[in-house]
């Protein structure tokens, strides 16, 4: 009788282990889905911002198209310096944004 009871306990443990593996797997899948969503959202924001900057650049170029080459060169230099400063500030802030996103994405709430 004790051997039957022991086998039932072992079977219960195996079942509990399988359920735990399923829960962990589901949590992993959810985490990966959230990471993908965050990455896609960040890429969309970058694309929108880039297109916004491009349109501003094109507007400045079209406004100055009737003026001399020096004005065009000056505008291009200003644009490049602004783009570089934006890239610098984005590179400074990027690690913090990534850390924040990962912290919020990887925290599991019930």
C-alpha positions as CSV (number, residue, x, y, z in Angstrom):
1,X,0.0,0.0,0.0
2,X,2.9,2.3,0.8
3,X,4.4,1.8,-2.7
4,X,1.2,2.8,-4.3
5,X,1.1,5.9,-2.1
6,X,4.7,6.7,-3.0
7,X,4.0,6.3,-6.7
8,X,1.0,8.6,-6.5
9,X,3.2,11.2,-4.7
10,X,5.8,11.0,-7.4
11,X,3.1,11.3,-10.1
12,X,1.8,14.5,-8.4
13,X,5.3,15.9,-8.3
14,X,5.8,15.2,-12.0
15,X,2.5,16.8,-12.8
16,X,3.4,19.9,-10.7
17,X,6.8,20.1,-12.4
18,X,5.2,20.0,-15.9
19,X,2.7,22.8,-14.8
20,X,5.6,24.9,-13.5
21,X,7.5,24.4,-16.8
22,X,4.4,25.6,-18.7
23,X,4.1,28.7,-16.5
24,X,7.7,29.6,-17.0
25,X,7.4,29.0,-20.8
26,X,4.4,31.2,-21.0
27,X,6.1,33.9,-19.0
28,X,9.2,33.7,-21.3
29,X,7.0,34.0,-24.4
30,X,5.1,37.0,-22.9
31,X,8.4,38.7,-22.1
32,X,9.7,38.1,-25.7
33,X,6.5,39.5,-27.1
34,X,6.8,42.6,-25.0
35,X,10.4,43.1,-26.0
36,X,9.5,42.8,-29.7
37,X,6.6,45.3,-29.2
38,X,8.9,47.8,-27.5
39,X,11.5,47.4,-30.2
40,X,8.9,47.9,-33.0
41,X,7.4,51.0,-31.2
42,X,10.9,52.5,-30.8
43,X,11.7,51.9,-34.4
44,X,8.4,53.6,-35.5
45,X,9.2,56.6,-33.3
46,X,12.7,56.9,-34.7
47,X,11.3,56.7,-38.3
48,X,8.7,59.3,-37.5
49,X,11.3,61.6,-36.0
50,X,13.7,61.1,-38.9
51,X,11.0,61.9,-41.5
52,X,10.1,65.0,-39.5
53,X,13.7,66.2,-39.6
54,X,14.0,65.4,-43.3
55,X,10.9,67.4,-44.1
56,X,12.2,70.4,-42.1
57,X,15.5,70.1,-43.9
58,X,13.7,69.9,-47.3
59,X,11.7,73.0,-46.3
60,X,14.8,75.0,-45.4
61,X,16.4,73.9,-48.7
62,X,13.4,74.8,-50.8
63,X,13.1,78.2,-49.0
64,X,16.7,79.0,-49.8
65,X,16.8,77.6,-53.3
66,X,16.5,81.0,-54.9
67,X,19.4,82.4,-52.8
68,X,23.1,82.0,-53.2
69,X,25.3,78.9,-52.8
70,X,26.7,80.3,-49.5
71,X,23.3,80.4,-47.9
72,X,22.7,76.8,-49.0
73,X,26.0,75.7,-47.6
74,X,25.3,77.5,-44.4
75,X,21.9,75.8,-44.0
76,X,23.4,72.4,-44.8
77,X,26.1,73.0,-42.2
78,X,23.6,74.1,-39.6
79,X,21.4,71.1,-40.4
80,X,24.4,68.7,-40.0
81,X,25.4,70.3,-36.7
82,X,21.8,70.0,-35.4
83,X,21.6,66.4,-36.6
84,X,24.9,65.6,-34.9
85,X,23.9,67.3,-31.6
86,X,20.6,65.3,-31.7
87,X,22.6,62.1,-32.3
88,X,24.9,62.9,-29.4
89,X,22.0,63.6,-27.1
90,X,20.2,60.5,-28.2
91,X,23.3,58.4,-27.6
92,X,23.6,59.8,-24.1
93,X,20.0,59.1,-23.3
94,X,19.7,55.8,-25.1
95,X,21.1,53.5,-22.4
96,X,18.8,55.0,-19.8
97,X,15.8,54.5,-22.1
98,X,16.8,50.9,-22.8
99,X,17.2,50.2,-19.1
100,X,13.8,51.8,-18.3
101,X,12.1,49.8,-21.1
102,X,13.7,46.5,-20.0
103,X,12.8,47.2,-16.4
104,X,9.2,47.8,-17.2
105,X,9.0,45.0,-19.7
106,X,10.7,42.3,-17.6
107,X,8.7,43.1,-14.5
108,X,5.8,40.6,-14.2
109,X,2.6,41.8,-12.7
110,X,-0.4,39.7,-11.9
